[in-house]
Amino acid sequence: MVSDYDYDYFRGHFYDYDYSSDRNESSTSKYKLISSDRIINVVTARHCVDPAKGGFSSGEVIYGSSSKYPLYQNYTIAFDQWDIILHNKSYIDCALILLQNKMNLGVNVGPIALPANAATEPKVGDVMVVTGWGLACKDPPTCNDQSKFPELVQERDITRKDDSCITDQLVADTGFGPSQKQTLMCGGGNERGYKADACGGDSGGPLECFVSGVPYLCGLVTAGPAAPDCGLTPGAYTKTNFIQVLDFLRSGGVLYGNKDMNVTLSKFDDIFEIA
């Protein structure tokens, strides 16, 4: 995260889901929650967890702590390739991690809303918030040295920009192809004369927007300039209101997922029942 100031912050970005029809107008899923505890889908970028895109097939989700080295083991939940649900459209940079363990929500972690519908999207000039543990400035405010590895998660206010950052070269570099253009929006870049945007290591992180002061997940960090040029020009974010992304997220991967959810959710017999 590059910025004109050095600022450590923590904000939880997960969302809860319910496979019942009243929450999921576009889904005909037969699954529903029966546990009194929340189950959380973790949203990320496909290129972070798809080995075909250079991602990892296993890892840990850290929550409830601003540090990427949490003191307590219960701040981490391991996942492997069987817990990863990729969007089945190869041009969409979005994936879900279905946690096998129950995540306790509290003061430091909670769900974030999804867009109300496909028309819910920030306008050019709107303020957005990007969060992550990626590379940061060693020399704010100039930010010419972007080699800092922060221990604490960072956040930065950026503004929605026009979509001129979404070029043929950008989607060629991502490897997702020309169809990816329709799924992206631009944000960050020069903010009041300073560099401001996500950077290397922030990929898949959340972009938060607001409707009447209420936050919702409007995007995922996807692509942009590499260090030391992060924030020199705007970065690209996958839009969560893009209808095939929104349906994928709302349904917890039932719609547009790359797996048979009957098989995937069978591991969670103590959590789910088939109606």
C-alpha positions as CSV (number, residue, x, y, z in Angstrom):
1,M,0.0,0.0,0.0
2,V,1.6,3.3,-1.1
3,S,0.7,6.6,0.5
4,D,2.0,10.0,1.3
5,Y,1.9,9.0,5.0
6,D,2.8,5.9,7.0
7,Y,-0.3,4.6,8.6
8,D,-1.1,1.2,10.1
9,Y,-4.7,0.2,10.3
10,F,-7.0,-2.9,10.5
11,R,-10.4,-3.4,9.0
12,G,-12.0,-6.9,8.6
13,H,-13.3,-7.7,5.0
14,F,-15.2,-10.9,5.0
15,Y,-18.8,-11.5,4.2
16,D,-21.3,-13.9,5.6
17,Y,-23.6,-15.8,3.3
18,D,-26.9,-17.6,3.5
19,Y,-28.0,-20.1,0.9
20,S,-31.7,-19.4,1.6
21,S,-33.8,-18.1,-1.3
22,D,-34.8,-14.8,0.5
23,R,-31.2,-13.7,0.6
24,N,-30.4,-15.0,-2.9
25,E,-32.9,-14.0,-5.5
26,S,-30.7,-15.2,-8.4
27,S,-29.8,-18.6,-6.8
28,T,-31.8,-21.8,-6.7
29,S,-29.4,-23.4,-4.3
30,K,-30.8,-26.0,-1.9
31,Y,-28.4,-25.3,0.9
32,K,-29.1,-23.3,4.1
33,L,-27.2,-22.5,7.2
34,I,-28.3,-24.4,10.3
35,S,-25.4,-23.4,12.6
36,S,-25.8,-20.7,15.2
37,D,-22.3,-19.6,14.4
38,R,-21.5,-17.6,11.3
39,I,-19.7,-19.2,8.5
40,I,-17.5,-16.9,6.4
41,N,-16.6,-16.8,2.8
42,V,-13.3,-15.1,2.2
43,V,-13.2,-13.2,-1.1
44,T,-9.9,-12.9,-3.0
45,A,-8.6,-12.6,-6.5
46,R,-8.4,-15.7,-8.7
47,H,-4.7,-15.1,-9.5
48,C,-3.8,-15.3,-5.8
49,V,-5.2,-18.9,-5.4
50,D,-5.1,-20.4,-8.9
51,P,-1.7,-22.2,-9.6
52,A,-2.5,-21.8,-13.3
53,K,-2.2,-18.0,-12.7
54,G,0.8,-18.2,-10.5
55,G,-1.2,-18.3,-7.2
56,F,-1.0,-20.6,-4.2
57,S,-3.2,-23.6,-3.7
58,S,-3.0,-23.5,0.1
59,G,-2.3,-21.0,2.9
60,E,-3.8,-19.4,6.0
61,V,-6.4,-16.8,6.5
62,I,-5.5,-14.3,9.2
63,Y,-8.3,-12.5,11.0
64,G,-8.9,-10.5,14.2
65,S,-5.4,-9.1,14.2
66,S,-3.7,-6.2,12.4
67,S,-0.4,-8.1,12.3
68,K,0.4,-10.7,9.7
69,Y,2.2,-12.5,12.5
70,P,-0.6,-13.0,15.0
71,L,0.3,-14.0,18.5
72,Y,-2.5,-16.5,18.9
73,Q,-3.1,-19.5,16.6
74,N,-6.9,-18.9,16.7
75,Y,-6.3,-15.9,14.6
76,T,-5.5,-18.1,11.6
77,I,-7.5,-20.7,9.6
78,A,-5.7,-23.0,7.2
79,F,-7.1,-23.7,3.8
80,D,-6.1,-26.0,0.9
81,Q,-7.0,-26.5,-2.8
82,W,-10.3,-28.3,-1.8
83,D,-11.5,-25.1,-0.1
84,I,-10.9,-22.8,-3.1
85,I,-13.8,-22.0,-5.4
86,L,-12.7,-20.3,-8.6
87,H,-15.1,-18.4,-10.9
88,N,-15.7,-20.6,-13.9
89,K,-15.4,-17.8,-16.3
90,S,-11.7,-17.7,-17.1
91,Y,-11.6,-13.9,-17.6
92,I,-12.9,-13.1,-14.2
93,D,-10.3,-12.5,-11.5
94,C,-12.3,-13.6,-8.5
95,A,-12.3,-16.6,-6.1
96,L,-13.7,-17.7,-2.8
97,I,-12.1,-19.6,0.1
98,L,-14.7,-21.6,2.0
99,L,-13.4,-21.9,5.6
100,Q,-13.5,-25.3,7.2
101,N,-13.4,-23.8,10.7
102,K,-15.9,-21.5,12.2
103,M,-14.7,-17.9,12.5
104,N,-15.8,-16.0,15.7
105,L,-17.0,-12.6,14.9
106,G,-16.3,-9.8,17.3
107,V,-14.9,-6.3,17.8
108,N,-12.0,-6.8,15.4
109,V,-13.7,-8.7,12.6
110,G,-17.1,-8.7,11.0
111,P,-18.8,-9.2,7.6
112,I,-19.0,-6.5,4.9
113,A,-21.9,-6.0,2.6
114,L,-22.0,-6.8,-1.1
115,P,-23.4,-4.4,-3.6
116,A,-27.1,-4.1,-3.5
117,N,-27.4,-4.8,-7.2
118,A,-25.5,-4.6,-10.5
119,A,-26.1,-0.8,-10.7
120,T,-24.3,-0.2,-7.3
121,E,-20.9,1.2,-8.4
122,P,-18.8,4.1,-7.3
123,K,-18.8,7.1,-9.6
124,V,-15.6,8.9,-10.8
125,G,-14.4,11.0,-8.0
126,D,-15.9,8.9,-5.2
127,V,-13.7,8.0,-2.3
128,M,-12.8,4.4,-1.9
129,V,-10.6,2.6,0.7
130,V,-8.1,-0.1,-0.2
131,T,-6.5,-2.3,2.4
132,G,-3.6,-4.8,2.5
133,W,-0.2,-6.0,3.7
134,G,1.6,-5.2,0.4
135,L,4.7,-3.2,-0.3
136,A,4.7,0.3,1.3
137,C,6.7,3.5,1.2
138,K,9.9,3.8,3.1
139,D,10.1,7.5,2.4
140,P,6.7,9.2,2.7
141,P,5.5,11.5,1.4
142,T,7.6,11.2,-1.8
143,C,7.2,7.4,-1.9
144,N,10.0,6.8,-4.3
145,D,11.2,3.9,-2.2
146,Q,8.4,1.3,-2.1
147,S,10.4,-1.6,-0.6
148,K,8.9,-1.6,2.9
149,F,7.3,-4.9,4.1
150,P,4.8,-3.7,6.7
151,E,4.0,-6.0,9.7
152,L,0.7,-4.2,10.3
153,V,-2.0,-4.0,7.6
154,Q,-2.2,-0.7,5.8
155,E,-5.2,1.3,4.4
156,R,-5.4,4.1,1.9
157,D,-8.2,6.4,0.7
158,I,-8.1,6.6,-3.1
159,T,-10.6,8.0,-5.6
160,R,-12.4,6.3,-8.4
161,K,-10.9,7.3,-11.7
162,D,-12.1,7.0,-15.3
163,D,-11.4,3.7,-16.9
164,S,-8.5,4.8,-19.1
165,C,-6.2,2.5,-17.1
166,I,-7.9,-0.6,-18.6
167,T,-5.8,-1.1,-21.7
168,D,-5.1,-4.0,-24.0
169,Q,-1.6,-4.1,-22.5
170,L,-3.0,-4.4,-19.0
171,V,-5.3,-7.4,-19.7
172,A,-2.5,-9.0,-21.8
173,D,-0.2,-8.7,-18.8
174,T,-2.7,-10.2,-16.4
175,G,-3.2,-13.1,-18.8
176,F,-7.0,-13.0,-18.4
177,G,-7.6,-11.8,-22.0
178,P,-9.7,-9.0,-23.6
179,S,-13.0,-10.0,-22.0
180,Q,-11.6,-9.0,-18.6
181,K,-11.9,-5.4,-19.5
182,Q,-15.7,-5.3,-18.8
183,T,-15.0,-6.6,-15.2
184,L,-12.6,-3.9,-14.2
185,M,-12.6,-0.3,-12.9
186,C,-9.7,2.1,-12.1
187,G,-8.8,3.8,-8.9
188,G,-5.9,5.5,-7.2
189,G,-2.9,7.0,-8.9
190,N,-2.0,10.7,-8.3
191,E,-3.9,11.9,-5.3
192,R,-3.2,15.6,-4.4
193,G,0.2,15.3,-5.9
194,Y,1.2,12.1,-4.2
195,K,1.2,8.4,-5.1
196,A,-1.7,6.4,-3.7
197,D,-2.7,2.9,-4.6
198,A,-2.3,-0.8,-3.8
199,C,1.1,-2.3,-4.5
200,G,2.9,-5.7,-4.8
201,G,1.4,-8.1,-2.2
202,D,-2.0,-6.4,-2.0
203,S,-3.5,-8.5,-4.7
204,G,-6.9,-9.9,-4.0
205,G,-7.4,-7.4,-1.2
206,P,-10.6,-5.5,-0.6
207,L,-11.7,-2.2,-2.1
208,E,-14.3,-0.6,0.1
209,C,-16.9,1.9,-1.1
210,F,-19.8,3.7,0.6
211,V,-23.5,4.3,0.1
212,S,-24.9,6.9,2.5
213,G,-21.9,6.2,4.7
214,V,-22.5,2.5,4.8
215,P,-19.5,0.4,3.6
216,Y,-19.7,-2.3,1.0
217,L,-17.2,-4.4,-0.9
218,C,-17.0,-2.8,-4.3
219,G,-13.8,-4.3,-5.7
220,L,-10.7,-6.5,-5.5
221,V,-7.1,-5.5,-6.1
222,T,-6.3,-6.9,-9.5
223,A,-3.5,-5.2,-11.4
224,G,-1.4,-2.0,-11.7
225,P,2.1,-0.6,-11.9
226,A,4.8,-2.5,-10.0
227,A,7.1,-1.0,-7.4
228,P,8.6,1.6,-7.4
229,D,5.8,3.0,-9.6
230,C,2.8,1.9,-7.6
231,G,0.4,4.8,-7.4
232,L,2.1,6.7,-10.3
233,T,-0.9,5.9,-12.4
234,P,-4.3,4.3,-11.4
235,G,-4.6,0.6,-10.7
236,A,-7.3,-1.8,-11.9
237,Y,-9.8,-3.5,-9.6
238,T,-12.3,-6.3,-10.3
239,K,-15.9,-4.9,-9.9
240,T,-18.0,-6.9,-7.4
241,N,-21.1,-5.4,-9.0
242,F,-20.3,-7.1,-12.4
243,I,-23.3,-9.4,-12.5
244,Q,-21.5,-12.6,-12.9
245,V,-19.2,-11.7,-10.0
246,L,-22.1,-10.6,-7.9
247,D,-24.1,-13.8,-8.5
248,F,-20.9,-15.8,-7.7
249,L,-20.4,-14.0,-4.4
250,R,-24.0,-13.9,-3.4
251,S,-24.4,-17.7,-4.0
252,G,-21.2,-18.6,-2.2
253,G,-19.9,-20.2,-5.4
254,V,-23.0,-22.2,-6.3
255,L,-23.5,-20.0,-9.3
256,Y,-20.5,-19.7,-11.7
257,G,-18.3,-21.8,-9.3
258,N,-15.9,-24.4,-10.8
259,K,-16.8,-27.1,-8.3
260,D,-19.8,-29.3,-7.6
261,M,-21.0,-27.7,-4.4
262,N,-22.8,-30.9,-3.4
263,V,-19.4,-32.5,-3.1
264,T,-17.6,-29.4,-1.7
265,L,-20.2,-28.8,1.1
266,S,-20.5,-32.5,2.0
267,K,-17.4,-31.8,4.2
268,F,-19.4,-29.5,6.3
269,D,-22.1,-31.9,7.5
270,D,-22.0,-30.4,11.0
271,I,-22.7,-27.0,9.5
272,F,-25.0,-27.5,6.5
273,E,-28.1,-29.6,5.9
274,I,-29.7,-30.3,2.5
275,A,-33.3,-29.0,2.5
